[in-house]
Amino acid sequence: MPKLTPEQFQEKHARRLKASLSDIAAGVDRVTVAPGKKAAAKVDKMRSRLIASIDDGTWAARVGGVSLEDWKSKMKDKGLGRISAGIDGAKDKTIAFAGQLLPHIEKGQVKVEGMADLTLEDSINKMTTFVRHMAEFKKK
């Protein structure tokens, strides 16, 4: 049997994956445990493998292996087209997050409004107070 070229392999892979969307959806429906829950149960495994990949240089090679031009090209050609659908899909999550974040910001603003602001040191103190306040924010 003749070998496939890399281009033929990719074309076949893409064609078959696109034809499998209904099978993939059915597979998603058969999942009984959230994948994130299963992943969270394996935190020790993730930590050990991540540390090993850092120690052996794999992590640095992978994250450092994308050139600036390649990243820009992929971001513009592939990533930008996904932003609209992503932000639309995240609408409810964004609203829920803002519902937690905005009151926290307001509390910080109230905290610094009454502080002195006559000198540079006063301004620095206001700024650091607000930064420390914001560092306390934890999404629920």
C-alpha positions as CSV (number, residue, x, y, z in Angstrom):
1,M,0.0,0.0,0.0
2,P,1.5,3.4,-0.9
3,K,2.3,5.8,1.8
4,L,0.2,8.9,2.4
5,T,2.0,12.2,2.1
6,P,1.6,14.5,5.1
7,E,-0.8,16.6,3.0
8,Q,-2.9,13.6,2.1
9,F,-2.9,12.5,5.7
10,Q,-4.2,16.0,6.8
11,E,-6.9,16.1,4.2
12,K,-8.1,12.6,5.1
13,H,-8.0,13.4,8.8
14,A,-10.0,16.7,8.3
15,R,-12.5,15.1,6.0
16,R,-13.3,12.2,8.3
17,L,-13.4,14.4,11.5
18,K,-15.8,16.8,9.8
19,A,-18.0,13.8,8.8
20,S,-18.0,12.5,12.4
21,L,-19.6,15.5,14.1
22,S,-22.9,13.7,14.9
23,D,-20.9,10.8,16.3
24,I,-18.9,13.2,18.4
25,A,-22.1,14.8,19.7
26,A,-23.5,11.4,20.6
27,G,-20.3,10.6,22.4
28,V,-20.6,13.8,24.4
29,D,-24.1,12.8,25.4
30,R,-22.8,9.5,26.7
31,V,-20.3,11.2,29.1
32,T,-21.5,10.6,32.7
33,V,-18.8,12.5,34.7
34,A,-17.6,16.0,33.9
35,P,-14.1,15.8,32.4
36,G,-12.9,18.6,34.6
37,K,-14.0,16.7,37.7
38,K,-12.0,13.7,36.5
39,A,-9.0,15.9,35.7
40,A,-9.2,17.5,39.1
41,A,-9.0,14.1,40.8
42,K,-5.7,13.6,39.0
43,V,-4.0,16.8,40.3
44,D,-0.9,14.9,41.6
45,K,-0.4,13.2,38.2
46,M,-0.7,16.5,36.4
47,R,1.7,18.2,38.8
48,S,4.3,15.4,38.5
49,R,4.1,15.4,34.7
50,L,4.2,19.1,34.4
51,I,7.3,19.3,36.6
52,A,8.9,16.5,34.7
53,S,8.3,18.3,31.4
54,I,9.8,21.5,32.8
55,D,12.8,19.6,34.2
56,D,13.5,17.8,30.9
57,G,13.0,20.9,28.8
58,T,9.9,19.7,26.9
59,W,7.7,22.5,28.3
60,A,10.1,25.2,27.3
61,A,10.7,23.7,23.8
62,R,6.9,23.5,23.2
63,V,6.0,27.0,24.5
64,G,9.1,28.6,23.0
65,G,8.7,26.7,19.7
66,V,6.2,29.1,18.1
67,S,7.8,32.1,16.2
68,L,6.3,35.6,16.5
69,E,5.3,35.5,12.9
70,D,3.7,32.1,13.2
71,W,1.8,33.2,16.3
72,K,0.6,36.4,14.6
73,S,-0.5,34.5,11.5
74,K,-2.4,31.8,13.5
75,M,-4.0,34.4,15.7
76,K,-5.2,36.5,12.8
77,D,-6.2,33.6,10.5
78,K,-7.6,31.2,13.0
79,G,-8.2,32.9,16.4
80,L,-9.9,36.1,15.4
81,G,-12.7,34.2,13.7
82,R,-13.5,32.4,16.9
83,I,-13.7,35.5,19.1
84,S,-17.3,36.4,18.3
85,A,-18.7,33.0,18.9
86,G,-16.7,32.6,22.1
87,I,-17.8,35.9,23.6
88,D,-21.4,35.2,22.7
89,G,-21.1,31.7,24.2
90,A,-19.6,33.2,27.4
91,K,-22.4,35.8,27.9
92,D,-23.9,34.3,31.0
93,K,-20.5,33.5,32.6
94,T,-19.3,37.0,31.9
95,I,-22.4,38.5,33.5
96,A,-22.1,36.3,36.6
97,F,-18.4,37.2,36.9
98,A,-19.1,40.9,36.6
99,G,-21.8,40.5,39.2
100,Q,-19.0,39.4,41.6
101,L,-16.2,41.7,40.4
102,L,-18.0,45.0,40.1
103,P,-19.3,45.2,43.7
104,H,-15.7,44.3,44.9
105,I,-14.3,47.2,42.8
106,E,-16.9,49.5,44.3
107,K,-16.0,48.5,47.9
108,G,-12.4,49.3,47.0
109,Q,-13.3,52.6,45.6
110,V,-15.3,53.5,48.7
111,K,-12.3,52.4,50.8
112,V,-9.9,54.8,49.1
113,E,-12.3,57.7,48.5
114,G,-11.9,58.9,52.1
115,M,-8.1,58.6,52.1
116,A,-5.8,61.7,52.0
117,D,-4.5,62.6,48.6
118,L,-2.5,65.7,49.2
119,T,1.0,64.3,48.6
120,L,2.7,61.8,46.4
121,E,2.9,59.5,49.3
122,D,-0.8,59.8,49.9
123,S,-1.5,58.9,46.3
124,I,0.9,55.9,46.5
125,N,-0.9,54.8,49.7
126,K,-4.3,55.1,47.9
127,M,-3.0,53.1,45.0
128,T,-1.4,50.3,47.0
129,T,-4.5,50.1,49.2
130,F,-6.7,49.6,46.1
131,V,-4.2,47.1,44.6
132,R,-4.2,45.1,47.8
133,H,-8.0,45.2,48.0
134,M,-8.2,43.9,44.4
135,A,-5.7,41.1,45.2
136,E,-8.2,39.9,47.8
137,F,-10.9,39.2,45.1
138,K,-11.6,35.5,44.7
139,K,-14.2,34.4,42.1
140,K,-16.8,32.1,43.6
